[in-house]
Amino acid sequence: MVGGLANGWAARDSSGHLSPYSFNLREIHANDILLRVLYCGVDHTDLLQVRGQIGKTSYPLVPGHEIVGEVVEVGVEVKNFKAGDVVGVGGIIGSCGECNLCNSDLEQYCRARILTYNHALGDETITQGGFSSAMIVHHRFAVKIPEKLSPEQAAPLLCAGVTAYSPLKQFMNRKEVVRGGILGLGGVGHLGVMIAKAMGHHVTVISSSDKKREEAMEHLRVDAYLVSSDEAAMAEAVDSLDYILDTVPALHLLDLYISLLKAQGRMLLVGAPPWPLDFIASHLILGKKVMEGSLMGSMKDMEELLNLWAEKELVTMVEVVNAEYVNEAFERMERNDVRYRFVLDVAAWANKLH
């Protein structure tokens, strides 16, 4: 079956400026689903990728990997989805399906994983993302959105949310009180706070300034707020945390935060700045502390998180904007002028084209 034509927003060069772009979808295979994109979250990685700051970027490029869409058509072998279902797609849309990682719900680490956008396929085409009217994915890389969860609320969970959930789930169902730190209160950070609180953790937000204290304490209901430039407060917090979820995508001093961890505490890196981060090895060794990286999350993680959101009736903090606003959204996101995640209403824009 032929996939047809999609309309999207693409960067043509490393300026990162996006403009309307039409492209052909690939053929629909037996295990594929065709989606009409409804909403797509805006991630900091999208901005770095369109500017060519993460590896090599192939232009023109349509970003977007927090995708919620309505199933329009399914391949002949697809049994778990039907037309009309609302589904989510995250940062990967393929893997080998045969290795130990794929068979252990760790397919995001498969060497043969296929990224949702900017990934060269064997036929020399490049995958395009969710800032577009339609897309085709293998059914194994889509999850149903619970009926109780609105699609725009679900979008940020498909990357930002699951990126926080995947490393934090190791601290679920502990008998003792878990004391966690969330470093950075942006798109991933605010969801990390909500997830940690839903797990019953004592949560400290760690920030470079005091400007988000009221938001964190009164709206996100964190237990403590720590400003990293406050030497006295930082000294008092030494050896107090079981983990720190580091969501900062910029250069920062890891040693400053490693000191806050208890013995055997874990530094969970998910922010992925495109520059080297330094730390002194003995600061880990002397406390048997662990530096741990985590990439997105598995499809199982994604499904668990969506169900948690629906069950706990959690509300994602998003600003929904028309897809035409995408360049302004990038600019504001870079200034930290969003509370806390932009979600593009792709369908509203695409409907005006017809």
QUIKA-V530654 format. One line per field, one symbol per residue. phi: phi as a letter, one per 30 degrees, with the letter a starting at -180 (. if undefined). psi: psi as a letter, one per 20 degrees, with the letter a starting at -180 (. if undefined). A space follows every 50 residues. Layout:
phi: ???
psi: ???
This chain:
phi: .ddjcbcbcbdcaddidcbeacadddddceccbcccdcbbdccddedddd dicbiccccdbcdjbbccbcdcabddcdccbbejdcbcbcdbbaadibdd dddbhbddcddcdcddbicdcdcidcdbcddbdaabbdddcbbddeddcd ddddedddbedddddeddddcdhddddccccccjccdddddeeddddddi ddccdcbdbcdcededdccchddabbcdddddddddceiccdabcccdcb daddeeceddddeidbcccbdhddbdccacedddddchdbcbcbchaddd edddddddddddhdcddbcdbdeddedddeddddcicabcbdbddddddd dddc
psi: qphapqpapqpiaihjpqrqpqqpqrqorhjrqpqopgqpqoqhhgghgh jkjnbppoqqpoaokmpprpphqqrhipiiqrpiqprqpciqjqrhjhrh ghjklkiijphjqpqhrkpprhjjrpqqbjlrhqrpqphikqqppqhipq hhhhgihifgghhggghhiijqkqgrppoqpoopmbggghhgghgghhij qoppppririijggggghgilrhqppphinhghghhjpkiqhqpoojpkr prohhhhhhiqrpjrpoooihlqkqqpqrphhhggijlqpopqpocrrhg gggggghggggilqopoqopqqhijhhhggghhhjklqnipqppnghhgh hii.
